[in-house]
Amino acid sequence: MAHGEENLTRNKLYRLGLVWTVGALTCAGFSQTYSLTDLGDLAGGTDFSTASGINDSGQVTGWSNVGPGNNAFIWDALNGMVSIGDLPGGSNDSLGVGINNAGHVVGTGRASMGDRGFRWDPVNGMIDLGDLSGGTNASYANGINNFGQIAGSSDGAAGFRAYRWDSTNGMQDIGELPGGAQSSRAAGINDAGQIVGSSDASGGLRAFLWDPGRGMNDLGDLDGGADFSLARAINVTGWVVGGSGVEGGELHSRAGR
């Protein structure tokens, strides 16, 4: 099973906590120290867990091995790591990817009909988000904002497309950049409902910013690149981060708005 269509790395990762040390000055300003906290893993597995999302109160989501597959989890300092289960009819496989400040989690689960994006909250449990009309039962959820809007990707009649989901309208195809091959993928969403990701375009794969009022816009790439860029996350002020090809073929980080 894939997380955002990427292969899993089988090593234990950690939650990173930041502690500011006041008063110890250096030439660069205040010194800072970092502490690593082992989140552990779920019982019955093979000593494997990975964290993929954190909210403002320090709740973490990710996934941990539980034997034949992985289970999405939610972790906090009081309760530790707790499995949030999987979708009905699946193969005991789910991955937590994003979490908002209400502690609602999104990710991908293996259901009876294939990989499906899900939304989880403590009251309703894990809910299958479905897929775009005309697809082949494949969808992925990658980000959730504090209003419960979700961004992800799904197979549909028009190809594999980025979507926005909300409780009123369900899953809506947000399109692709002009000249592409009917393919786009969403990676993140902010509280304004703006979505970032990557889309096939006439020049190659390009990072995009989708806005509810202005549609999908090509964010370009760094100078000298080979028409390749992708966006991974967006904050509340509209700053976007991702990567871009540059002269020489390397992939460099990029931030901007």
N, C-alpha and C positions, 0 to 999 in steps of 0.2 A: 504494500500500500504506500502511496506517496503522500508527502506533506507538501502542499503547493506544487505538486508534480516534481518534487526533488527527492533524491534518495536519502534515507535516514543514515545518520552516522552513529554507530553503535559505541558510544562512550558516555560516561556519566558527566553531565554538565552541572553548573552551580548557579545559585542566585547571587548576584553581586550587590552588596550593600555599600553605600558611600558614607564615610564618617569624616566630617570636617574637623581638622585640628586647628584650633584658634590660638594664635600667639607665636607659633613657630614660623618665622618669616624666612623666605629664601629670596634670591634675586629675582625670581619669577613671580613673587607674591606669596600668599599664604600656602604653606605646605598642606598636603592632603594625604590621608591614608585610606586604604580600602580593605574591607574584610570580606572573605568568601564564606558563605554558609552552605554546607551540604544539605540539600533538600531531601536526601534519601531516595527511596524508591517504593513502589507498591509491593505488598506482600505477595509471594508466590512467583515472582519473576526471576530474572537472571541478572540482577544488580545493574540495571540499565534505566536511566531516566534522562530526560532533556527538558529544559525550560524554554518557552518560546514567546511568552507575553507576560507583562506585569502592569498593574494599575497603580493609581496614585496612593492607595493605602497599603501597597506592598503585597497584595494577593497575586499569585503566580499561576499560570497555566502552562501545560506542556503535555508530555505523555511518558509513560513508564511501562516496561515490559511486565506482563502478567502471565507468562507461560506461552501459549500458542500465538499471542499477538500483543498489541499495545493498548493501554487504556488511557484516555485523556484524564487529567487530574486538575484539581484546584488545590493550591497550597496557601496556608497563612501561618503566621507565627504561633497562633493559639492551637489550631487543630492539626497542624502538619499536613501531610499529603493525603488527599482523599480522592478516590476514583469517582468520576462522574458517569461511568458506565459506557455503554455503546448503543447503537441503534438496533431496534428489534429486527430479528431475522438475519443478522449479520454474522461475522466470524470473530466476535470478541475483539474487534479492532477499532480504535478511535484515537484521534490526535487533536489535542487542544492547541489552538494557534493564537487567538486573540482574546483579550479580556477587557471589559470596560469598568468604570468606577463603581457600578452596581454589583460587580462580581459575576456578570453574565459572560459566558464563554462561547466562542465560535470555533469551528474546526471542521474536520472531515471524519466521517465514520463509514465503516463498511456495512451496508445494509443488504437485504436479500436481493435487491436489484442492481447493486453496484456501489461505487463510491458516492457518498452524498454529503453535501454541506449540512452542518447542524448548528442549532442554537440551543444553549443550555442555561437554565436558571434554577435556583433552589426550589421554586414552587412547581414549575411545569416539567422539570427534568429535561431530557434531550429530545429536541424536536427536529425532524427531517425537514429541511428547507425546500426539498423538491429539486427540480431542474427546469431549464427553459423549455418551452413548448417545442416539440419535434426533435428533441435530443435523444441520446442513447443512454440515459440513466447515469450520467456522470456530472457531479458538481462538487465545488470546493468553496469553503468559506474561510476568508483570510483576515478580516478585520471587522470590528464592531465599534460604533461610537457610543457616546453617553446618552443618545436618544434611541438606541436600539436599532439603528440602521446598520446594515451589514453589506460588506463588499466582498466579492469573490468572483469565481469563474464557473461557467457551466457549458456543457455541450447543448446545442439547440439546432433548430432548423437552419439557421444561417451560419452554423459553424461553432467553434469554441469561442465564447464571448464573455467579456466582463459583464457583471450585473451589479445592481443595487437592490437590496431586499429591505422591505419594511412591513410591519404587521398589517397595514391597510392595503397596500398594493401588491404584496408578494414580491416575486422575483421579476425584475425588469432589465431587459437587455439594454446596455448603455452604448452599444455600437462599437465602431472601430475607426481608426484614422483612414483618410482617403487613400485609395490605391493599394490597399492591403489585400491579404488573401483570406478574408473573413476570419480573423483570429485576433483576440485581445484578452488580456488577463488583468484582473484587479488585485492589488497588493495591500492597499490601505485606505482608510476613510477617516475624515476628521468630523468635528461636531457641526460644521457647516454643511455636511453632506458631500463635500468634495472628495473625489476618488482619484487615486493614482495607480499606475500600473504600466503595462507595456502593450503595444499593438503593432501588428504588421502594418507597414505603410509602403508607399511607392518606393522609398529609398532603402527600406530595410526595417529592422525592429527598432521602434522608437518609444521613449518614455512619453506618457500622456498625463494630463490633468483634466479630469472631467468635472464640470461644474453644473449644478442643477439648472442654472439659467443660461449657460453658454455652451453646453455640450462638451465634446472631447477636443482638446487642443494638444498639438504636438509640442513637446518641450525642447526639441532639438537634441544636439549632442555636442560634445567638446570639440574644439578646433582640431582638425587633422584626422579625425576619426573616420571610420568606415561605415557611416550611417547606422550606428548601433548605440542604443541607450535604453535604460530601463529605470523606472521609479519604484521605490520600495515602501516609502512612508511619507506622511504629510502631517504637520502639526496644526494647531488651532489658528495660527496666523497665516497659513498657506505656504509655509516653507516646505520644500520637497527634497528628499534625499534619494540617491540611487547611484547608478554607475553608467559610464559611457566609454566607448572606444576612443582612443586617441592615436596620434601618429605613432607608428611602430606596432600597433595591434594590441596594446595593453588596455586593460579595463581600469579606469580611475574612478574614484568617488566623486560625487558632485552634489552640491547643495545650492538651492536658489528658490526664487519665487517668481 
